[in-house]
Amino acid sequence: GTPLGLLDVQCWARDKDEAGKRHQRHSKVIEEKESFKWLQSYRNVCQVQARCPRTQLIVMADREADIHELFSEHVLIRNSAQLLIRAEKSRNRNVTSAEEQILQLWPFMESVTPAGTVELLVPPRPDRPSRLAILEVRFAPVTLKAPRRKTKLPDVPVWLVHAKEIGAPPGVDEPLEWMLISTLA
């Protein structure tokens, strides 16, 4: 149960010449995009996972790694490492629930019955004091549907974990909220 360390770390900075070319992203293959770094890192960790079958390796990443190609890699690579990725809220992807309904990820998780609550001490920042936050936690298995533009990619079975602050004190502009996508039950 003890984390063993880091297996793949990349130092990366955006090329200034590529600024303002976001509109071209749909015409590029994944290997030509900035987000390819997530696939490279995952593949490197999967190579180690194949050599260490009795050790569970988990790739953790923030919202920038919330790309369907990464989840598809998990399905396609034998002896793959697990994934735990923070979901990007603006990417409200389609999912299929256990009842085979196609729904949007964020509204679907709001409809799931809470499993319970957890308390979390939010550390202070220069612009806010520390506070004790109560998070309502929900989880559910779903299948991530391949995006419309990426029909050759497989749909991917995953688990969602949604934590949302309830009863935030007055003056808190943004209550805490996280959605995690995991290949682990």
C-alpha positions as CSV (number, residue, x, y, z in Angstrom):
1,G,0.0,0.0,0.0
2,T,3.0,2.4,0.0
3,P,3.6,4.5,-3.1
4,L,6.9,3.5,-4.6
5,G,7.7,6.6,-6.5
6,L,7.5,8.2,-10.0
7,L,8.1,6.2,-13.2
8,D,7.7,8.8,-15.9
9,V,8.0,12.5,-15.6
10,Q,8.3,14.9,-18.5
11,C,9.4,18.5,-18.4
12,W,7.3,20.3,-21.0
13,A,6.6,23.8,-22.2
14,R,4.2,25.0,-24.9
15,D,5.9,26.0,-28.2
16,K,5.2,29.8,-28.7
17,D,4.7,29.2,-32.4
18,E,1.8,27.0,-31.7
19,A,-0.2,29.6,-29.7
20,G,-3.6,30.4,-31.1
21,K,-3.9,27.3,-33.2
22,R,-6.4,25.5,-31.0
23,H,-8.9,25.5,-33.8
24,Q,-6.7,23.1,-35.8
25,R,-6.8,20.4,-33.1
26,H,-9.5,18.3,-34.7
27,S,-7.5,17.9,-37.9
28,K,-4.4,16.6,-36.2
29,V,-3.7,13.0,-35.3
30,I,-3.0,12.4,-31.6
31,E,0.8,12.0,-32.2
32,E,0.9,15.6,-33.4
33,K,-0.9,17.1,-30.4
34,E,0.4,18.3,-27.1
35,S,-1.7,15.7,-25.3
36,F,0.4,12.9,-26.9
37,K,2.7,13.2,-23.9
38,W,0.0,11.5,-21.7
39,L,0.0,8.5,-24.0
40,Q,3.8,8.3,-24.1
41,S,3.9,8.4,-20.3
42,Y,1.2,5.8,-19.9
43,R,2.9,3.5,-22.4
44,N,6.2,3.8,-20.5
45,V,4.4,2.9,-17.2
46,C,2.7,0.0,-18.9
47,Q,6.1,-1.4,-19.9
48,V,7.1,-1.5,-16.3
49,Q,3.7,-3.0,-15.3
50,A,4.3,-5.9,-17.7
51,R,7.6,-6.6,-15.9
52,C,6.1,-6.3,-12.4
53,P,2.8,-8.3,-12.5
54,R,2.6,-8.5,-8.7
55,T,2.7,-4.7,-8.3
56,Q,-0.2,-2.5,-9.1
57,L,0.8,0.6,-11.0
58,I,-1.6,3.6,-11.2
59,V,-1.1,6.5,-13.5
60,M,-2.6,9.6,-11.9
61,A,-3.1,12.9,-13.8
62,D,-5.1,16.1,-13.7
63,R,-7.7,17.3,-16.1
64,E,-5.4,17.8,-19.0
65,A,-5.1,14.0,-19.3
66,D,-8.9,13.6,-19.6
67,I,-8.7,12.4,-23.2
68,H,-10.4,9.4,-24.7
69,E,-7.2,8.1,-26.3
70,L,-5.7,7.6,-22.9
71,F,-8.6,5.5,-21.7
72,S,-8.6,3.6,-25.0
73,E,-4.9,2.7,-24.4
74,H,-6.0,1.0,-21.2
75,V,-8.3,-1.3,-23.1
76,L,-5.8,-2.0,-25.9
77,I,-2.6,-2.7,-23.9
78,R,-2.2,-6.1,-22.4
79,N,-1.0,-6.0,-18.7
80,S,-1.8,-2.3,-18.6
81,A,-1.4,0.0,-15.6
82,Q,-4.5,1.5,-14.0
83,L,-5.7,5.0,-14.5
84,L,-7.0,7.7,-12.1
85,I,-7.7,10.9,-14.0
86,R,-9.5,14.0,-12.8
87,A,-12.3,14.8,-15.2
88,E,-12.5,18.1,-17.1
89,K,-15.9,19.7,-16.3
90,S,-16.1,21.4,-19.7
91,R,-15.8,18.0,-21.4
92,N,-19.2,16.7,-20.5
93,R,-18.8,13.4,-22.4
94,N,-21.4,10.8,-23.0
95,V,-21.5,7.7,-20.8
96,T,-23.6,4.5,-20.8
97,S,-25.0,3.6,-17.4
98,A,-25.6,0.1,-16.1
99,E,-29.1,0.4,-17.4
100,E,-27.7,1.0,-20.9
101,Q,-28.9,4.6,-21.1
102,I,-26.7,7.1,-22.8
103,L,-26.3,10.1,-20.5
104,Q,-24.0,13.0,-19.9
105,L,-21.3,12.3,-17.3
106,W,-21.8,15.3,-14.9
107,P,-25.7,15.2,-14.8
108,F,-25.6,11.4,-14.5
109,M,-23.4,11.6,-11.4
110,E,-25.7,14.2,-9.8
111,S,-28.5,11.6,-10.1
112,V,-26.6,8.9,-8.3
113,T,-27.5,8.3,-4.7
114,P,-24.7,9.6,-2.4
115,A,-22.6,6.8,-0.8
116,G,-21.7,9.0,2.2
117,T,-19.8,12.1,3.2
118,V,-16.2,12.8,4.1
119,E,-14.7,15.8,6.0
120,L,-11.7,17.5,4.5
121,L,-9.6,20.3,6.0
122,V,-9.1,22.9,3.3
123,P,-5.7,24.6,3.9
124,P,-5.6,28.4,4.0
125,R,-4.5,30.6,1.1
126,P,-3.6,34.3,1.2
127,D,-7.1,35.1,0.0
128,R,-9.1,32.7,2.3
129,P,-8.9,31.1,5.7
130,S,-8.8,27.3,6.2
131,R,-12.1,25.5,6.7
132,L,-13.6,22.1,7.3
133,A,-15.4,21.1,4.1
134,I,-18.0,18.3,4.0
135,L,-18.0,16.5,0.7
136,E,-20.8,14.3,-0.5
137,V,-19.4,11.3,-2.4
138,R,-21.0,9.3,-5.2
139,F,-19.5,6.5,-7.3
140,A,-20.8,4.4,-10.2
141,P,-19.6,2.2,-13.0
142,V,-20.2,3.6,-16.5
143,T,-18.9,3.1,-20.0
144,L,-17.2,6.2,-21.6
145,K,-18.5,6.5,-25.2
146,A,-16.0,7.3,-27.9
147,P,-16.3,10.9,-29.1
148,R,-18.2,11.5,-32.4
149,R,-15.0,12.4,-34.2
150,K,-13.1,9.4,-32.9
151,T,-15.4,6.5,-33.9
152,K,-12.5,4.1,-34.3
153,L,-11.7,4.3,-30.6
154,P,-13.4,1.8,-28.3
155,D,-15.9,2.6,-25.6
156,V,-14.2,2.1,-22.2
157,P,-15.7,0.7,-19.0
158,V,-14.6,2.9,-16.0
159,W,-15.7,3.9,-12.5
160,L,-16.6,7.5,-11.7
161,V,-16.1,9.1,-8.3
162,H,-17.8,12.4,-7.7
163,A,-17.0,14.5,-4.6
164,K,-19.0,17.8,-4.1
165,E,-18.9,20.1,-1.1
166,I,-22.3,20.6,0.6
167,G,-23.2,23.4,2.9
168,A,-20.2,25.6,1.9
169,P,-20.0,28.6,4.3
170,P,-21.0,32.1,3.1
171,G,-18.3,33.8,1.1
172,V,-17.0,30.6,-0.6
173,D,-17.4,31.5,-4.3
174,E,-16.6,28.0,-5.6
175,P,-17.5,25.0,-3.4
176,L,-15.1,22.1,-3.8
177,E,-16.0,19.6,-6.6
178,W,-14.0,16.8,-8.2
179,M,-14.9,14.1,-10.6
180,L,-12.4,11.2,-10.9
181,I,-12.4,8.7,-13.7
182,S,-10.7,5.4,-12.8
183,T,-10.2,2.0,-14.4
184,L,-10.2,0.6,-10.8
185,A,-13.5,-0.5,-9.2
